[in-house]
């Protein structure tokens, strides 16, 4: 999420392509290419399109939007690829899928929001500038975000 969010602001097509390719290449590398790859990659690409739509509707994008969209994206991704698709593809009872999904989604939320918190300022110059102007954020992390121009 932390990588497709900034990409969604710049290019809808590139963000969706990146999201799709990330899932496909991950499955190729882990040697788990199969029908599940199609489900996860299409879902992730659709999220990139959703994020682009959300960013277009905002007059000014703030760091909090990235954090919020990261959480919303994880919940949507996990609902679609978890209980919905596992019930359809593997004939698993829906209640069983939901119970099993809860701890995974909680862990996924913490990791996605954490990555978003640390990576978005590095990947998005507008957010980096916004955070550099925020005394509270800069003091909290004791960082100079103007030096984080890695990309």
C-alpha positions as CSV (number, residue, x, y, z in Angstrom):
1,X,0.0,0.0,0.0
2,X,2.8,2.4,0.9
3,X,4.2,2.2,-2.7
4,X,1.0,2.3,-4.7
5,X,-0.5,5.2,-2.8
6,X,2.1,7.8,-4.0
7,X,2.1,6.1,-7.4
8,X,-1.7,6.5,-7.6
9,X,-1.4,10.3,-7.3
10,X,0.9,10.5,-10.3
11,X,-0.3,8.0,-12.9
12,X,-3.4,5.9,-12.7
13,X,-2.2,3.4,-15.3
14,X,1.3,3.0,-13.9
15,X,0.0,2.6,-10.4
16,X,-2.4,-0.2,-11.5
17,X,0.3,-1.9,-13.6
18,X,2.8,-1.7,-10.7
19,X,0.3,-3.1,-8.2
20,X,-0.7,-6.0,-10.6
21,X,3.0,-6.7,-11.4
22,X,4.0,-6.7,-7.8
23,X,1.6,-9.4,-6.9
24,X,2.4,-11.5,-10.0
25,X,6.2,-11.3,-9.5
26,X,5.9,-12.0,-5.8
27,X,4.0,-15.2,-6.6
28,X,6.6,-16.1,-9.3
29,X,9.5,-15.6,-6.8
30,X,7.8,-17.6,-4.1
31,X,6.8,-20.3,-6.7
32,X,3.1,-20.0,-5.8
33,X,1.8,-18.9,-9.2
34,X,-1.8,-20.0,-9.7
35,X,-5.4,-18.9,-9.8
36,X,-4.9,-17.1,-6.5
37,X,-2.4,-14.9,-8.3
38,X,-5.1,-13.6,-10.6
39,X,-7.4,-12.8,-7.6
40,X,-4.8,-10.9,-5.6
41,X,-3.2,-9.0,-8.5
42,X,-6.5,-7.8,-9.9
43,X,-7.7,-6.8,-6.5
44,X,-4.5,-4.9,-5.8
45,X,-4.6,-3.2,-9.2
46,X,-8.3,-2.2,-8.5
47,X,-7.2,-0.7,-5.2
48,X,-4.7,1.4,-7.1
49,X,-7.5,2.7,-9.3
50,X,-9.6,3.3,-6.3
51,X,-6.8,5.3,-4.6
52,X,-6.4,7.4,-7.8
53,X,-10.1,8.2,-7.8
54,X,-9.9,9.2,-4.1
55,X,-6.9,11.5,-4.7
56,X,-8.6,13.1,-7.7
57,X,-11.6,14.1,-5.6
58,X,-9.4,15.8,-2.9
59,X,-8.5,19.4,-3.3
60,X,-5.4,19.0,-1.2
61,X,-3.8,15.8,-0.2
62,X,-2.4,15.5,3.3
63,X,-0.4,12.8,5.1
64,X,-3.5,11.7,7.0
65,X,-5.2,10.8,3.7
66,X,-2.4,8.3,3.0
67,X,-2.6,6.7,6.4
68,X,-6.4,6.5,6.2
69,X,-6.4,5.1,2.6
70,X,-3.8,2.6,3.6
71,X,-6.0,1.2,6.3
72,X,-9.1,1.2,4.1
73,X,-7.1,-0.5,1.3
74,X,-6.0,-3.3,3.7
75,X,-9.5,-3.9,4.9
76,X,-10.9,-4.0,1.3
77,X,-8.1,-6.2,0.1
78,X,-8.4,-8.6,3.0
79,X,-12.2,-8.8,2.7
80,X,-12.0,-9.6,-1.0
81,X,-9.1,-12.0,-1.0
82,X,-9.9,-13.5,2.4
83,X,-13.5,-14.4,3.3
84,X,-15.1,-13.7,-0.1
85,X,-12.6,-15.5,-2.4
86,X,-11.7,-18.3,0.0
87,X,-15.4,-19.1,0.4
88,X,-15.9,-19.1,-3.4
89,X,-12.6,-20.8,-4.5
90,X,-12.1,-23.3,-1.7
91,X,-15.7,-24.0,-0.6
92,X,-14.7,-22.9,2.9
93,X,-17.6,-21.8,5.2
94,X,-17.9,-18.0,5.3
95,X,-17.9,-17.9,9.2
96,X,-14.7,-19.9,9.3
97,X,-13.0,-17.6,6.8
98,X,-14.1,-14.5,8.7
99,X,-12.8,-15.9,12.1
100,X,-9.5,-16.9,10.5
101,X,-9.1,-13.5,8.7
102,X,-9.4,-11.3,11.8
103,X,-5.9,-11.8,13.3
104,X,-4.3,-11.7,9.8
105,X,-6.1,-8.4,9.0
106,X,-5.0,-6.9,12.3
107,X,-1.4,-7.7,11.6
108,X,-1.8,-6.6,8.0
109,X,-3.2,-3.2,9.2
110,X,-0.3,-2.6,11.6
111,X,2.3,-3.4,9.0
112,X,0.7,-1.5,6.1
113,X,0.1,1.7,8.2
114,X,3.6,1.5,9.5
115,X,5.1,1.1,6.1
116,X,2.9,4.0,4.9
117,X,4.0,6.2,7.8
118,X,7.7,5.7,7.0
119,X,7.8,5.3,3.2
120,X,5.3,7.8,1.9
121,X,7.4,10.8,3.0
122,X,10.3,9.3,1.1
123,X,8.3,8.6,-2.0
124,X,6.1,11.6,-2.2
125,X,7.8,15.1,-2.4
126,X,4.6,17.0,-1.5
127,X,4.0,15.0,1.7
128,X,7.7,15.3,2.5
129,X,7.3,19.1,2.2
130,X,4.2,19.1,4.3
131,X,5.9,17.1,7.1
132,X,9.0,19.2,7.0
133,X,6.8,22.3,7.7
134,X,5.1,20.5,10.6
135,X,7.2,21.2,13.8
136,X,5.4,18.6,15.8
137,X,6.2,15.8,13.3
138,X,9.8,16.9,12.7
139,X,10.4,17.2,16.4
140,X,8.7,13.9,17.1
141,X,11.0,12.0,14.8
142,X,13.9,14.4,14.9
143,X,14.3,14.1,11.2
144,X,15.0,16.6,8.5
145,X,12.7,15.5,5.7
146,X,14.3,17.7,3.1
147,X,17.3,15.3,3.2
148,X,15.2,12.3,2.3
149,X,15.2,12.9,-1.5
150,X,16.2,9.3,-2.4
151,X,13.9,9.1,-5.4
